[in-house]
Amino acid sequence: MPEKSAITSSELGVLWLTYQEKTMILRILEYFVEKADDESAKDIMTNLYGEIDHYVGIITETLENEGAVIPIGYTAQDVNKGVPKLYDNGFDIMFVRLLKEISMGLHSLNITMAYREDIVLIFKELTAITQKYYNLCTQYLLEKGLLVKSPHVSMPQSVEIVKDKNYLGGLSVNPFSEKRSLNSVEVAQLHHSIESNVAGLQMITGFAQCANEGEVKRYFNDGAELAKSIIKELSETLLQDNIQAPQTAGGNATRSTVAPFSDKLMLYCTSLFCSFSMGSGSLGTAFSLRNDLPAKMTIFMKDIFEYAHKGAKIMIKNGWMEEPPQMEERNQMLN
């Protein structure tokens, strides 16, 4: 058998990032499995836990074989399974579904930065697992009436070609012109963004009421207000076209003020959601042809970036941000 080539900097980087994300998800699942009162939900989360734990072991072994230190990630110290339920009414599967959506994007990106076959295989297999559990979560929520589908539309009967630059509508053409109706691609992006922010709002509301540090609690409250403003603005955009914005009766935070997770874990999770939101916003901007929509999304992305940056400062201040593997300091070595 030929010897494997040494892993590259990008492979080390994506394995390190995946270790951080997966150990966080394991801690979240440990708590949700402990508190699950629905057997179907518990089975989904228990089986997912076993699959993720297996790949954390593979990543650990890969790093050890390369002589790399194993990251700290998120450990038993970051979860307290014995506290009361922080969320109710299906939020556990809503949360897991959103985590799987984030993971799908990360694995697709990570596989483009891997070269060695065994590492490519890790991300191919993780992608398949993620897609499987994302679908299981989606079907569970639909069956329970906890997930609102995007609106239906009349099927097109002919192909239409854009004939006028006024199709772009609004800002750069004429700010005072009447905007055309939203197209189905734009509705899809708006619906998805609202759905994600609703779940994020529910998550961060729970984080805010149980965070231990006052500064962290205030940070989460600020995040809740940011999510509300995005939901309000995008919902109004849909309503202007007589399209109902997605709403759900599930996933409420309880009255508990006892934290199931460490402030460190909750801040990292929020940072992950912010990164996902910025990525989704960029995609929505790229495929929206009505000029007012990219303008709105650009403002949101700026606000989300500034919010995430503030969270990173809190993590650094408290010694909660683990530093990714560094490249050699060539300038210092040459002096």
ZIWOWO-V334252 format. One record per backbone hydrogen bond with DSSP energy under -1.0 kcal/mol. CO is the residue of the C=O (numbers start at 0). NH is the residue of the N-H. E is the energy in kcal/mol with one decimal. If there is no record, write none. Layout:
BEGIN
co=(CO,CO)
nh=(NH,NH)
e=(E,E)
END
This chain:
BEGIN
co=(7,8,9,10,11,12,13,14,15,16,17,18,19,20,21,22,23,24,25,26,27,28,29,30,37,38,39,40,41,42,43,44,45,46,47,48,49,50,51,52,53,54,55,56,57,58,59,60,61,62,63,74,75,77,79,85,88,89,90,91,92,93,94,95,96,97,98,99,100,101,102,103,104,105,106,109,115,116,117,118,119,120,121,122,123,124,125,126,127,128,129,130,131,132,133,134,135,136,137,138,139,140,163,164,167,169,173,182,183,184,185,186,187,188,189,190,191,192,193,194,195,196,197,198,199,200,201,202,203,204,206,212,213,214,215,216,217,218,219,220,221,222,223,224,225,226,227,228,229,230,231,232,233,234,235,237,237,238,251,259,261,262,263,264,265,266,267,268,269,270,271,272,273,274,275,276,277,278,279,280,281,282,289,290,291,292,293,294,295,296,297,298,299,300,301,302,303,304,305,306,307,308,309,310,311,312,313,314,315,327,328,329)
nh=(11,12,13,14,15,16,17,18,19,20,21,22,23,24,25,26,27,28,29,30,31,32,33,34,41,42,43,44,45,46,47,48,49,50,51,52,53,54,55,56,57,58,59,60,61,62,63,64,65,67,66,77,78,261,82,253,250,93,94,95,96,97,98,99,100,101,102,103,104,105,106,107,108,109,110,112,119,120,121,122,123,124,125,126,127,128,129,130,131,132,133,134,135,136,137,138,139,140,141,142,143,145,166,167,290,173,176,186,187,188,189,190,191,192,193,194,195,196,197,198,199,200,201,202,203,204,205,206,207,208,210,216,217,218,219,220,221,222,223,224,225,226,227,228,229,230,231,232,233,234,235,236,237,238,239,240,242,241,87,79,265,266,267,268,269,270,271,272,273,274,275,276,277,278,279,280,281,282,283,284,285,286,292,294,295,296,297,298,299,300,301,302,303,304,305,306,307,308,309,310,311,312,313,314,315,316,317,319,318,329,332,333)
e=(-2.4,-2.4,-2.5,-2.1,-2.3,-2.4,-2.2,-2.2,-2.0,-2.3,-2.9,-2.3,-1.7,-2.3,-2.3,-1.6,-2.1,-2.8,-2.3,-1.5,-2.4,-3.1,-1.6,-1.7,-2.5,-2.5,-2.1,-2.3,-2.6,-2.5,-2.1,-2.3,-1.9,-1.8,-2.6,-2.8,-1.6,-1.4,-2.1,-1.7,-1.6,-2.6,-2.4,-2.4,-2.5,-2.5,-2.4,-2.4,-1.1,-2.6,-1.4,-2.2,-1.2,-1.7,-1.0,-2.5,-2.2,-1.8,-3.2,-2.3,-2.6,-1.9,-2.3,-2.4,-1.9,-2.1,-2.4,-2.2,-1.5,-2.2,-3.0,-1.9,-1.8,-3.1,-2.3,-1.6,-2.5,-2.4,-1.3,-1.6,-2.1,-2.7,-2.3,-1.9,-1.8,-2.3,-2.6,-2.5,-2.0,-2.3,-2.3,-2.0,-1.9,-2.4,-2.3,-2.7,-2.1,-2.4,-2.3,-2.3,-1.8,-3.0,-2.0,-1.8,-2.8,-2.2,-2.0,-2.3,-2.1,-1.9,-2.5,-3.1,-2.3,-2.3,-2.5,-2.7,-2.5,-2.2,-2.4,-1.9,-2.4,-2.6,-2.2,-2.4,-2.8,-2.0,-1.6,-2.0,-2.4,-1.6,-1.6,-2.5,-2.4,-1.9,-2.3,-2.1,-2.2,-1.9,-2.1,-1.8,-2.1,-2.5,-2.3,-2.1,-1.9,-2.6,-2.7,-2.2,-2.5,-2.4,-2.1,-1.4,-1.8,-2.6,-1.9,-1.5,-2.0,-2.2,-2.5,-3.0,-2.4,-2.4,-2.1,-2.7,-2.0,-2.3,-2.3,-2.1,-2.3,-2.2,-2.1,-2.5,-2.4,-2.1,-2.7,-2.4,-2.1,-1.9,-2.6,-2.4,-1.9,-1.4,-2.0,-1.4,-1.8,-2.6,-2.4,-1.5,-2.2,-2.6,-1.9,-2.2,-2.9,-2.6,-2.3,-2.1,-2.8,-2.5,-1.8,-1.8,-2.2,-1.8,-1.6,-2.2,-2.4,-2.5,-1.7,-3.2,-1.3,-1.8,-2.1,-1.7)
END
